[in-house]
Amino acid sequence: MKRTTLKKTNPIDRLIPSFKSQGMNLGLRRIQNVLNKMGNPCKDINAIQIAGTNGKGSIACFLESCLIQAGIKAGCTTSPHLMDWCERIKVDGEMISQEDFVKYIKDIKKLSLEEELTPFELVIATAFNYFSQKKVQLLILEVGLGGRLDATTVHPLRPLIAIAGIGLDHCEHLGKTLTDIAKEKAAVITPDSIVISSRQSSEVQEVLEKAAAKKNAKISWVSPLSKSWDLGLQGDIQRENAAVAKGILESLKSLGLEISNEAIKAGLASASWPGRLQTMFWENHPIILDGAHNPHSTQQLSKERNNWSNNRFGIIWIIGIQIHKDAPKMIRHLIQENDTAWIIPINNHKSWNKEELSQACPELSKQLREEISMHNILKKLISRNAWPSPPPVVTGSLYLIGELMPFLSH
């Protein structure tokens, strides 16, 4: 893999307002106004909408891979991106080109400024315009945050709803309890839709069932796929995500689209989604990358470690966590006896530091270290006689993963 530098001049960055300047501003009015003025591109194209806390991107990846195998032309939008805005908009698995992204943003820039679209809303409006021009047969829409007021929910045709695991995250926007958060996500369920969900806690299941009944929607609960299914994504949790994708794909017949079991098998096996329990190499030394960024996902990552040889001798964690996240609960899930955790800032994001985490988790303070850069940590590790086994694990934020990936090879 050819190395690149982290910072390149990107014309898209100049066209999309920064999250810092724009902030989080949930709501459907702004994007609905813009889409109305655009003529509502894609309004007649059916969409699969994916909601949940963790696993949405993996489900989208599985769906996209299987649809490619079946020859069904799909437009897919996901978030966040790791290195390039173009990752967020794909047709048939191919990212929109930088030139097209710039062109399509410029086409609606005036409308965007008039309505003060957030960065996420601007990308979604751009995606709908692009998908319409590409004449896709189906949309895959990953919810950005929540569901009820998420920009993807503005789409009028969402007959298939995929629900990934729901846990506590973004409590400052979605509510303080699991029930509150589940209600925000359940609000995406449309009348007479087909809902496929992974296993949920009893309180989440109750919320989803009530929401489905109110909308006369049919909800199905799927069990993780067995080990007889080959998956392109690593980790036990992916068997749940793949089962949700499989259930959605089998429901395509309700839309007049057919997909064979062979295409599903081939698609699930060939799926690829970077930064999710992925092993890459820095100067020929393995590193595990996982974008676990909330307690729900760090709990799952902690379970995964049990599958790694030598894990009882200790794992070196390299962790960057944004300040609004429940970092104490996250590191309590991850750090076990004999582990060491390097706490690192995330560029352009307010992050937890070692002192704050030591105060919040005094029982772990002796296992915490701090560095200002990823490079410094890796240099310290390589100066040892032997590279750690299991390999060091970089986690806590997809933004942190994105910073490191340009320096890694497959």
C-alpha positions in Angstrom: 0.0 0.0 0.0 1.4 3.3 -1.0 1.9 5.7 1.8 0.3 9.1 1.8 0.5 12.1 4.0 -2.4 12.8 6.4 -3.0 16.3 5.1 -3.8 17.0 1.5 -5.5 19.9 -0.1 -9.1 18.8 -0.6 -11.6 21.1 -2.4 -14.5 19.3 -0.6 -13.2 20.6 2.8 -13.7 24.1 1.6 -17.2 23.5 0.5 -18.5 21.7 3.5 -18.8 23.8 6.7 -16.9 22.4 9.6 -18.8 20.6 12.4 -17.2 23.0 14.8 -18.7 26.1 13.2 -22.1 24.5 12.4 -22.6 22.3 15.4 -25.2 19.6 15.9 -28.6 20.8 14.8 -31.1 17.9 14.3 -34.3 18.6 12.3 -36.0 17.9 9.0 -37.3 21.3 8.0 -34.0 22.6 6.5 -33.2 19.6 4.3 -36.9 19.2 3.3 -37.0 22.7 2.1 -33.8 22.2 0.0 -35.0 18.9 -1.5 -38.3 20.5 -2.4 -36.5 23.3 -4.3 -34.4 20.6 -6.0 -37.5 18.8 -7.2 -37.2 16.0 -4.6 -34.6 13.8 -6.3 -35.0 10.0 -5.6 -38.5 10.6 -4.2 -39.8 7.5 -6.2 -36.9 5.2 -5.3 -37.3 2.7 -2.5 -34.9 2.9 0.4 -33.5 0.6 3.0 -33.0 2.8 6.1 -30.6 1.5 8.8 -30.9 2.8 12.4 -29.3 1.7 15.7 -26.3 2.6 17.8 -23.6 0.3 16.6 -23.3 -1.9 13.5 -25.2 0.4 11.0 -22.2 0.8 8.7 -21.5 -2.9 8.8 -25.1 -3.7 7.8 -24.9 -1.2 5.0 -21.6 -2.8 3.9 -23.1 -6.3 3.8 -26.2 -5.0 2.0 -24.1 -3.2 -0.6 -21.8 -6.1 -1.2 -24.8 -8.5 -1.7 -26.6 -6.2 -4.1 -23.5 -5.9 -6.2 -23.5 -9.7 -6.5 -27.1 -9.7 -7.5 -26.7 -6.9 -10.1 -29.1 -4.5 -8.3 -27.8 -1.0 -8.8 -27.9 0.7 -5.3 -26.9 4.1 -4.0 -25.4 4.0 -0.5 -24.7 6.8 2.0 -22.9 6.1 5.2 -21.2 8.2 7.9 -18.7 9.1 9.2 -15.9 8.8 6.7 -12.4 7.7 7.7 -10.2 9.6 5.3 -12.2 11.0 2.5 -15.7 12.6 2.2 -16.2 10.6 -0.9 -16.5 7.5 1.2 -20.0 8.7 2.2 -21.6 8.4 -1.2 -21.3 5.3 -3.3 -23.1 3.7 -6.3 -22.5 0.0 -6.9 -19.7 0.1 -4.3 -17.8 2.8 -6.1 -17.2 6.1 -4.3 -18.3 9.3 -5.9 -15.3 11.0 -7.5 -13.9 14.1 -5.9 -14.7 16.0 -9.1 -18.4 14.9 -9.0 -18.7 15.5 -5.3 -17.5 19.1 -5.8 -19.8 19.6 -8.8 -22.9 18.3 -7.0 -22.2 20.3 -3.9 -21.7 23.5 -5.9 -25.0 22.7 -7.7 -26.9 23.1 -4.3 -24.5 25.4 -2.5 -26.8 28.4 -2.8 -29.8 26.5 -1.5 -27.6 25.1 1.3 -26.5 28.5 2.5 -30.1 29.8 2.4 -31.3 27.1 4.6 -28.1 26.8 6.7 -27.8 23.1 6.2 -25.5 21.2 8.5 -22.6 19.3 7.0 -24.5 16.0 7.3 -27.6 17.5 5.7 -25.5 18.9 2.8 -24.0 15.5 2.1 -27.4 13.8 2.2 -28.9 16.3 -0.2 -25.9 15.9 -2.5 -26.2 12.1 -2.3 -29.9 12.2 -3.3 -29.0 14.4 -6.3 -26.2 12.1 -7.4 -28.2 8.9 -6.9 -31.0 10.4 -9.0 -28.6 11.2 -11.8 -27.1 7.8 -11.7 -30.6 6.2 -11.9 -30.1 3.7 -9.1 -32.8 1.1 -8.4 -32.5 1.2 -4.6 -31.1 3.3 -1.8 -29.2 2.3 1.4 -29.5 5.1 3.9 -27.5 4.8 7.1 -28.9 7.1 9.9 -26.4 9.6 11.1 -27.8 10.1 14.6 -31.0 9.0 16.3 -33.6 8.6 13.6 -36.7 10.8 14.2 -34.9 14.0 13.2 -32.1 12.5 11.1 -31.7 13.9 7.6 -32.1 10.4 6.0 -35.6 10.2 7.5 -36.8 12.9 5.2 -36.9 10.3 2.4 -40.6 9.5 1.7 -40.1 5.8 0.6 -38.6 3.7 3.3 -40.4 0.3 3.2 -37.5 -1.7 4.7 -36.0 -0.8 8.0 -32.9 -2.4 9.5 -32.2 -2.0 13.2 -28.7 -2.6 14.6 -28.0 -3.0 18.3 -29.3 -0.1 20.3 -27.3 1.2 23.4 -26.5 4.4 25.2 -24.8 7.0 23.0 -25.3 10.7 22.1 -27.4 11.1 25.3 -27.0 14.8 25.0 -29.2 14.7 21.9 -31.3 11.6 22.2 -32.2 11.2 25.8 -30.6 10.0 29.1 -32.2 6.5 29.2 -32.2 3.5 26.9 -35.9 3.8 26.4 -35.7 7.4 25.3 -32.9 6.6 22.8 -34.9 3.6 21.5 -37.9 5.8 20.9 -35.9 8.2 18.9 -34.6 5.4 16.7 -37.9 3.5 16.5 -39.4 6.7 15.0 -37.9 5.8 11.6 -40.4 2.9 11.3 -42.8 3.8 8.5 -46.4 2.6 8.0 -46.7 -1.0 6.7 -42.9 -1.4 6.5 -40.9 -4.5 7.1 -38.5 -4.2 10.1 -35.6 -6.5 10.7 -33.8 -6.2 14.0 -30.9 -7.9 15.8 -31.4 -9.1 19.3 -32.1 -6.2 21.7 -32.5 -5.7 25.4 -36.0 -6.3 26.8 -36.7 -2.5 27.2 -35.6 -1.7 23.6 -37.5 -4.7 22.2 -40.7 -3.4 23.9 -40.2 0.1 22.4 -39.6 -1.3 18.9 -42.6 -3.6 19.1 -44.9 -0.9 20.2 -43.7 1.4 17.4 -44.1 -1.3 14.8 -47.6 -2.1 16.0 -48.6 1.5 15.9 -47.5 1.8 12.2 -48.9 -1.6 11.2 -45.3 -2.7 10.4 -44.1 -6.3 10.6 -41.1 -6.7 12.8 -38.8 -9.7 12.8 -36.0 -10.6 15.2 -33.0 -12.4 13.8 -30.4 -14.6 15.4 -26.7 -14.3 14.6 -25.7 -16.3 11.5 -23.9 -19.6 12.3 -20.2 -20.2 11.7 -21.2 -22.0 8.5 -21.6 -18.6 6.9 -18.3 -17.0 5.7 -18.2 -13.3 6.4 -15.8 -10.7 5.1 -16.0 -8.7 8.4 -14.3 -10.0 11.5 -15.9 -10.3 14.9 -18.7 -12.2 16.5 -21.0 -9.1 16.4 -20.8 -9.2 12.6 -22.9 -12.4 12.7 -25.7 -10.3 14.1 -25.2 -7.5 11.6 -25.0 -10.0 8.7 -28.2 -11.7 9.9 -30.0 -8.3 9.8 -28.7 -7.7 6.3 -29.8 -11.2 5.2 -33.3 -10.6 6.5 -33.6 -7.3 4.7 -32.3 -8.8 1.4 -34.8 -11.7 1.7 -37.5 -9.0 2.1 -36.6 -7.3 -1.2 -39.2 -9.5 -2.9 -41.8 -7.3 -1.4 -40.4 -4.5 -3.6 -40.3 -6.7 -6.7 -36.6 -7.3 -6.4 -35.2 -10.8 -6.3 -31.9 -11.8 -4.8 -30.6 -15.4 -4.7 -29.2 -17.2 -1.7 -26.0 -17.6 -3.7 -25.7 -13.9 -4.2 -26.3 -13.3 -0.5 -23.6 -15.8 0.5 -21.1 -14.4 -2.0 -21.9 -10.8 -0.9 -21.5 -11.5 2.8 -18.2 -13.3 2.3 -16.7 -10.5 0.1 -17.9 -7.6 2.3 -15.1 -5.2 3.3 -15.5 -2.3 5.9 -12.3 -0.6 7.1 -11.6 0.3 10.7 -13.8 -2.4 12.2 -11.7 -5.1 14.0 -9.3 -4.7 11.1 -5.6 -5.8 11.2 -3.2 -3.5 9.3 0.5 -3.0 9.4 2.8 -0.1 10.5 6.4 -0.7 9.4 5.5 -4.4 8.9 4.1 -4.7 12.5 0.5 -5.6 13.0 -2.0 -3.2 14.6 -5.7 -3.9 15.3 -8.1 -1.1 14.4 -11.6 -0.9 15.8 -13.7 2.3 15.8 -15.6 1.4 19.1 -16.7 4.8 20.3 -19.3 4.3 23.0 -19.9 1.9 25.9 -22.1 -0.4 23.8 -19.3 -1.0 21.3 -16.4 -1.2 23.7 -18.3 -3.8 25.6 -18.4 -5.9 22.4 -14.7 -5.2 21.7 -13.9 -6.4 25.2 -15.7 -9.7 24.4 -13.7 -10.1 21.2 -10.4 -10.0 23.1 -11.3 -13.4 24.6 -10.8 -14.8 21.1 -7.2 -13.5 20.8 -4.3 -15.7 21.8 -2.2 -14.5 24.7 -4.8 -11.8 25.6 -4.5 -12.8 29.3 -0.9 -11.5 29.3 -2.1 -8.0 28.6 -3.1 -5.8 25.7 -1.7 -2.4 24.8 -4.6 -0.1 24.0 -4.2 3.2 22.1 -7.3 5.2 22.9 -8.7 8.5 21.8 -12.2 9.5 23.1 -14.1 12.6 22.4 -15.0 14.7 25.4 -18.8 14.2 25.1 -18.5 10.4 25.3 -18.8 8.3 28.4 -15.1 7.5 28.5 -14.9 6.1 32.1 -17.4 3.4 31.2 -15.6 2.7 27.9 -12.2 2.2 29.4 -13.7 0.1 32.3 -15.0 -2.2 29.6 -11.7 -2.4 27.9 -8.9 -2.4 30.4 -8.2 -5.6 32.3 -5.4 -6.8 34.5 -2.0 -6.6 32.8 -3.3 -4.2 30.2 -1.8 -0.7 29.4 -3.7 2.1 27.9 -2.1 5.0 26.1 -4.5 8.0 26.0 -4.1 10.2 23.0 -5.9 13.4 21.7 -8.0 13.3 18.6 -7.0 16.0 16.1 -9.6 18.8 15.8 -11.8 17.3 18.5 -11.9 18.0 22.3 -10.8 14.7 23.9 -10.4 13.1 27.3 -6.9 13.2 28.8 -5.1 10.9 31.2 -5.6 13.2 34.2 -9.4 13.3 33.7 -9.6 9.6 33.2 -7.4 8.9 36.2 -9.7 11.0 38.4 -12.8 9.3 37.0 -11.3 5.8 37.2 -8.7 5.8 40.0 -8.6 2.0 40.1 -7.1 2.2 36.5 -4.8 5.2 36.9 -1.6 3.1 37.2 -2.4 1.4 33.9 -2.9 4.7 32.0 -0.2 6.4 30.0 -0.4 9.6 27.8 1.2 10.8 24.6 0.6 13.7 22.3 0.8 11.7 19.1 0.3 8.2 17.7 3.7 8.3 16.1 5.4 8.7 19.5 3.6 5.7 20.9 4.4 3.4 18.0 8.1 4.5 18.1 8.2 3.5 21.8 6.6 0.1 21.0 9.0 -0.6 18.2 12.0 0.2 20.3 11.2 -2.8 22.5 12.8 -6.2 21.9 9.5 -7.7 20.7 6.3 -6.3 19.2 3.3 -6.8 21.5 1.2 -10.0 21.0 -1.7 -9.6 20.7 -1.0 -6.5 18.6 -1.7 -3.0 20.0 -5.3 -2.0 19.6 -6.3 1.5 18.4 -9.8 2.4 19.4 -12.2 4.9 20.9 -13.0 6.9 17.8 -13.4 6.5 14.1 -11.7 9.9 13.7 -8.6 8.5 15.4 -8.6 5.5 13.1 -8.9 7.8 10.1 -5.9 9.8 11.2 -3.7 6.6 11.4 -4.8 4.7 8.3 -2.8 6.7 5.7 0.3 5.5 7.4 -0.6 1.8 7.4 -0.5 -1.0 4.9 -2.5 -4.1 4.3 
